[in-house]
């Protein structure tokens, strides 16, 4: 069954912003691009189901995830959750001082970057184990750097970068059941030790 999900959601409330800036909650959201239960998400991120369930309830309370169904698993009924969007953007109208909003964005992005790097490492190790039994595990990596002339250019680059990736995902996304799902993770951050001038 298809469920509606926004490509991008503008975060307008402080409660939603604070929930998003929690690295574990951001990780849970990133796993809910398709309906999943607390137990499935917990297995995917190597967490305790009770802890994931607690954070799912908090995300549901602020409107970042919603219940989209349930299913019977042995003697239990599992609730299925879906993130309301694939990507999130913090609104400039959160009524916080500009430097506070920017600091929160930076800290949230860096926390998410650390969590994402750990997830890539964990996923890669699992795939290496799978590759012992299977002939081919398709994957791709891209590593490049770019010099940007100003803060305005950096902002414009990131905005266009997100837009292009969303267009690419939308173009190739299939609604067909039973197809393999691929994780796409992209990051932009300052190169340490690079020329900052």
TALINCOR-V754598 format. One record per residue. N is the residue number from 1. RES is the residue in one small letter. PHI is phi as a letter, one per 40 degrees, with the letter a starting at -180 (none if undefined). PSI is psi in radians with two decimals (* if undefined). NEAR is the number of other C-alpha atoms within 8 Angstrom. Layout:
[[N RES PHI PSI NEAR] [N RES PHI PSI NEAR]]
This chain:
[[1 x none 2.28 2] [2 x c 2.49 4] [3 x b 2.40 5] [4 x c 2.43 5] [5 x a 2.32 8] [6 x c 2.63 8] [7 x c -0.82 8] [8 x b 2.41 9] [9 x b 2.26 11] [10 x c 2.08 8] [11 x c 2.01 10] [12 x b -0.34 10] [13 x b 2.58 7] [14 x d -0.61 7] [15 x c -0.75 7] [16 x c -0.71 13] [17 x c -0.78 11] [18 x c -0.67 8] [19 x c -0.73 12] [20 x c -0.56 10] [21 x c -0.05 15] [22 x c 2.05 10] [23 x d -0.69 11] [24 x c -0.71 7] [25 x c -0.66 13] [26 x c -0.69 12] [27 x c -0.75 12] [28 x c -0.79 11] [29 x d -0.73 10] [30 x c -0.39 9] [31 x c -0.08 9] [32 x b 0.64 12] [33 x c -0.27 10] [34 x b 2.66 7] [35 x d 2.36 9] [36 x a 2.74 11] [37 x c 2.93 10] [38 x d -0.69 15] [39 x c -0.72 8] [40 x c -0.80 8] [41 x c -0.75 14] [42 x d -0.77 12] [43 x c -0.72 10] [44 x c -0.58 8] [45 x b 0.17 8] [46 x f 0.87 6] [47 x b 2.95 9] [48 x c 2.26 8] [49 x d -0.67 11] [50 x c -0.67 7] [51 x c -0.75 8] [52 x c -0.74 14] [53 x c -0.74 9] [54 x d -0.82 8] [55 x c -0.57 9] [56 x c -0.73 12] [57 x c -0.70 8] [58 x c -0.71 9] [59 x c -0.65 13] [60 x c -0.70 10] [61 x c -0.64 7] [62 x c 0.07 9] [63 x g 0.37 9] [64 x c -0.32 11] [65 x b 2.79 12] [66 x a 2.73 10] [67 x c 2.32 8] [68 x b 0.11 10] [69 x i -2.98 7] [70 x a 2.89 8] [71 x a 2.68 8] [72 x c 2.18 8] [73 x b 1.91 7] [74 x f -2.06 4] [75 x c 0.11 5] [76 x b 2.65 6] [77 x b 2.05 8] [78 x c 2.30 10] [79 x c 2.37 12] [80 x b 2.33 13] [81 x b 2.69 14] [82 x b 2.37 13] [83 x c 2.55 14] [84 x c -0.30 12] [85 x a 2.90 12] [86 x c -0.57 12] [87 x b 2.74 7] [88 x b 2.45 9] [89 x b 2.25 8] [90 x c 2.21 9] [91 x c 2.50 8] [92 x c -0.24 7] [93 x c 0.56 6] [94 x c 0.03 9] [95 x g 0.44 5] [96 x b 2.77 7] [97 x d 2.52 6] [98 x d -0.72 7] [99 x c -0.52 6] [100 x c -0.80 8] [101 x d -0.80 11] [102 x c -0.74 8] [103 x c -0.73 8] [104 x c -0.74 9] [105 x c -0.83 10] [106 x c -0.83 8] [107 x c -0.74 9] [108 x c -0.75 12] [109 x c -0.72 9] [110 x c -0.72 8] [111 x c -0.74 11] [112 x c -0.64 12] [113 x c -0.78 9] [114 x c -0.82 8] [115 x c -0.69 11] [116 x c -0.73 10] [117 x c -0.71 8] [118 x c -0.69 8] [119 x c -0.76 9] [120 x d -0.77 8] [121 x c -0.80 8] [122 x c -0.81 8] [123 x c -0.72 8] [124 x c -0.70 8] [125 x c -0.71 8] [126 x c -0.70 8] [127 x c -0.61 9] [128 x c -0.69 8] [129 x c -0.74 8] [130 x c -0.58 9] [131 x c -0.30 10] [132 x c -0.52 7] [133 x c -0.39 6] [134 x b 2.67 7] [135 x c -0.75 6] [136 x b 2.31 5] [137 x b 1.80 8] [138 x c 2.32 4] [139 x a 2.88 4] [140 x a 2.59 4] [141 x b 2.66 4] [142 x b 2.22 4] [143 x b 1.99 4] [144 x a 2.97 4] [145 x b 2.74 5] [146 x a 2.46 4] [147 x c 2.25 4] [148 x b 2.31 7] [149 x c -0.50 6] [150 x a 2.98 6] [151 x c -0.65 7] [152 x c -0.76 6] [153 x c -0.70 9] [154 x c -0.79 10] [155 x c -0.77 8] [156 x c -0.70 8] [157 x c -0.83 8] [158 x c -0.73 9] [159 x c -0.80 8] [160 x c -0.66 8] [161 x d -0.85 8] [162 x c -0.73 8] [163 x c -0.81 8] [164 x c -0.71 8] [165 x c -0.75 8] [166 x c -0.70 9] [167 x c -0.73 8] [168 x c -0.78 8] [169 x c -0.80 8] [170 x c -0.68 7] [171 x c -0.71 6] [172 x b -0.15 6] [173 x c 2.32 6] [174 x b 2.54 4] [175 x c -0.07 5] [176 x c 2.35 5] [177 x c 2.67 4] [178 x g -0.03 4] [179 x c 2.63 5] [180 x c 2.39 4] [181 x c 2.34 4] [182 x b 2.41 4] [183 x c 2.26 4] [184 x b 2.05 4] [185 x b 2.18 5] [186 x b 2.56 4] [187 x a 2.58 5] [188 x b 2.19 5] [189 x a 2.77 4] [190 x c 2.43 5] [191 x c 2.11 6] [192 x c 2.32 4] [193 x g -0.06 4] [194 x c 2.92 6] [195 x c 2.02 4] [196 x c -0.04 3] [197 x c * 2]]
